């Protein structure tokens, strides 16, 4: 499943068709070709690439190639996002658009195409015969290094990269085979890698000849559908290491533009071919694209590139090509590289809310926004978008409450601007349930918590305490709402039937409130839960639409019930007679309050035996029953509770893994990182007391470190930005050293008396953090 190729736009219908390509006469093309500038010189160092400079040459080249491109069909002026992959089709000419309609509010998925697209393609032109092998080429390179005569190598590079036909003649495994399937690109990957690895160590004129040949190939007329040989050439050219150098970016940009403007069918082939690239090369191409985007946004030397107004298509083109590699990465399990490798941290420094606003207002129509390609936005940047979107919603709801009050000529009250929750510690769950049910209209206001009988004022600390205690009580095994699985160390929804699922709605609302108010929770749900929570990411309008139902696999079950999943896996690989040896039917049994109940996985399932032929269907239905059907009502209540608070188009930007990080933070505690980012008030970091403190804390067990974090901040989880985002402060307490440390959890502040020695500090600190519950005023 591809979940992050392109986010469905929240508004504006798709539109804006690009102009058709103009035909040019042969004479005009020849004149244009004569305008080709000299290629800038290249360095011969191992780091490779072209030397800085030759700006006047590239200025001329830029003007020239821009003129050419204006006469060709392009993606133009930051157009709508690339359609990445195809649904299952039979005719390549009648392809449905891949970006989903806004009104569907669904994430898109990939269906694997048949082996061949049964659409008419232009005949493949005959390729020149080239017989040079990898060993022949390596021998030529070694001879050139020894003799200093690079003529043979120069001839190979200048010939090979002179046109798309020559690229195929050199690197195609079999020139007589069309290789028209998605399974095999027909590219001799080893030869390509050897040629590129040697390129950066060749003389300047060799490297120049490669770039000149690429220019020639890109300037060739390309009306109509592309052949598979053309697609092979694009796939090979994308791996050229010369494009790591900024002096080649004008050429690189036009290569990316042509690839971005290919048809959906062509993109489909490129996606499937790209997933066969080795991990190392795949990562290099992705890094090169990310660097291209970063340097175009924030160039170290702006004069190196054409003015931004003249190349607004650079960044959209690169992002669309990057989307193809993200799609390829998503097709593999496990993926080729981590989804975080597609993050571009440079985007953390642009106006994210403007990007989000453009995406909301213009959708997939004619205005480019990075939000159309959320895989490139880091989790830290997405958190900023969600926080600001939440703040805007809070302000809007509070303003509306104030207007309503004034319109009724009633005296405004500051409390009406907040979601005020008042609870008793002894009746925590029931009071919380009553408060949230009674104040549904206020859920999007800023949360403030009061514990009855305690004088604490909530500046954030009481809210953290409320979340922590409530989650601890709800997830206790005796409560019966969730089952804890020791093998996987996670909770899952109890399948017991009941009359009222409001408490599941409460847990969902708590999770929504936590994200909405930037609180991290210690909840151990499996990744599958967050996938279901985003199915769909926007609550559907129709009440009869199913929610929380997603495609689940045996891998999802392994993350919750590994023993059962292992048993089902053994069934799938069993070599004997399944029907006679297992004697199973399409029926499952579950214990509910001491009573064994049976459920059919399909109509008349109790009469259908599981055989070698239908066991895959049995396993899939079993997994779907456990993770979807048997807990549907529980999870639906949980889903609606979460979205009642956290409903936002920003959720369309998130992967399930990212939702988990926003809700739970990171469980990994790095106290050394906390030490580096801590601020001091009344102390210096070199003071003896502070040195004692860190010696003690760094020597604590993980359990005591969590207790310290909970004591000082109200939560034992690390936020998205890491320890530095805690803004942890240690203040000097002018009280007697007989006193215990005091914490202000609202401000993540620890007040530490100047203890005389390390032993006393450790003793007082452990007593303080191990007996910390409740709030009072000094």
LINDABEL-V397185 format. One record per helix or strand of 2 or more residues. SS is the DSSP state (2 for helix, 1 for strand). FROM is the first residue (numbers start at 1). LEN is the number of residues. If there is no record, write none. Layout:
ss=[SS/SS]
from=[FROM/FROM]
len=[LEN/LEN]
//
This chain:
ss=[2/2/2/2/2/2/2/2/2/2/2/2/2/2/2/2/2/2/2/2/2/2/1/2/2/1/2/2/1/1/2/2/2/2/2/1/1/2/2/2/2/2/2/1/2/2/2/1/1/1/2]
from=[26/55/102/134/151/164/189/204/228/241/246/264/279/302/308/313/339/345/352/370/379/414/418/425/440/446/461/477/482/490/502/527/554/562/578/587/595/605/615/632/649/656/671/679/688/702/723/729/742/749/758]
len=[9/16/3/14/10/8/11/16/10/4/15/11/19/3/3/19/4/5/11/7/29/4/6/14/3/6/14/3/4/4/15/7/5/12/5/6/6/3/15/15/5/9/7/3/11/12/4/5/3/5/13]
//
